[in-house]
Amino acid sequence: MAIKGCEEILESTDKDFDIISVCVGTGGTIAGLINASNNNQQILGFPVLKGDFLEDNIKNLTGKLNWRLCSKYHFGGYAKISTELVAFINEFKLQTGIPLNPIYTGKMMFGLLEMIKNDNFAPGTRILAIHTGGLQGIQGMNEVLRKKNLPLLDI
């Protein structure tokens, strides 16, 4: 049912995008987006888990091949965070007004913007980044960061 629900995220106007980007936990959200996408769209998933087991999980949830995982932006794994990621999230919010969470969306946007900066997409490529929420966890993460004497996330 979760995958079916995630198939409803994309609307008809989203068919104009070439790339759809989403963070990946267990693979359900990306599977729903893959199922709902057009075959000419590429779905990029940014796993927050360390390891390469997710690809098989996602293959079992969809028969389409228009997707790939960008696995080098997990920052050490689930709920792992670095001063670099905190600085990125804070700067992104300052520049755009959009808050990101450190577990999921922060890692996705870090990776996506690094890929853009490194010319991984042709000029004119239309990219849609799906913000999946999770902002309620920022205060808890700040408690962890405070105990480690690390920079805090802007709320």
C-alpha positions, -999 to 999 in steps of 0.1 A, spaced: 0 0 0 29 24 7 43 20 -28 8 25 -43 5 57 -22 39 69 -34 28 64 -70 4 93 -63 32 118 -55 38 126 -91 12 148 -108 6 153 -145 27 185 -145 57 165 -132 59 146 -165 78 176 -179 109 168 -157 138 148 -171 152 138 -137 133 130 -105 154 129 -74 145 114 -40 162 102 -9 160 64 -2 155 46 31 140 12 24 131 17 -12 93 21 -11 91 58 -20 115 55 -50 97 24 -62 64 43 -62 80 72 -81 96 47 -106 62 30 -112 45 64 -118 72 79 -140 74 80 -177 100 57 -193 119 88 -206 124 101 -171 153 90 -149 147 85 -112 177 92 -91 177 77 -56 201 89 -28 203 61 -2 208 71 34 218 36 43 253 23 38 256 -9 17 245 -21 -17 215 -42 -7 189 -16 -17 193 -22 -54 179 -57 -51 151 -45 -29 140 -19 -54 143 -43 -83 118 -65 -65 93 -36 -62 93 -24 -98 98 -38 -132 110 -5 -148 147 2 -155 147 40 -156 164 45 -123 197 44 -105 211 49 -70 237 75 -62 252 57 -32 281 79 -23 262 105 -3 251 86 27 277 103 50 285 71 68 250 56 70 216 62 86 215 90 111 252 97 105 261 134 101 292 155 96 301 191 101 302 193 63 266 182 60 254 205 88 272 235 71 255 225 38 220 222 53 224 255 71 237 273 39 210 258 18 183 271 42 199 305 43 201 307 4 167 292 -4 145 294 27 140 256 25 149 236 55 163 201 50 166 173 75 200 157 82 189 120 79 173 121 44 167 153 24 199 170 33 220 141 20 199 140 -12 203 177 -19 240 176 -11 245 149 -36 222 163 -63 238 198 -61 273 182 -62 263 163 -93 250 195 -109 282 213 -100 302 185 -116 283 187 -149 266 153 -145 236 166 -164 233 181 -198 225 219 -200 187 224 -199 180 192 -180 148 197 -159 153 183 -124 126 177 -98 138 171 -62 112 155 -40 113 168 -4 100 140 18 98 159 51 114 147 83 119 182 97 106 171 131 139 153 137 160 184 136 157 193 173 166 157 183 196 158 160 207 191 175 207 175 210 231 148 196 253 174 179 253 196 211 266 166 232 294 161 206 303 198 206 295 200 169 278 228 150 240 229 152 214 228 125 195 261 120 158 256 130 
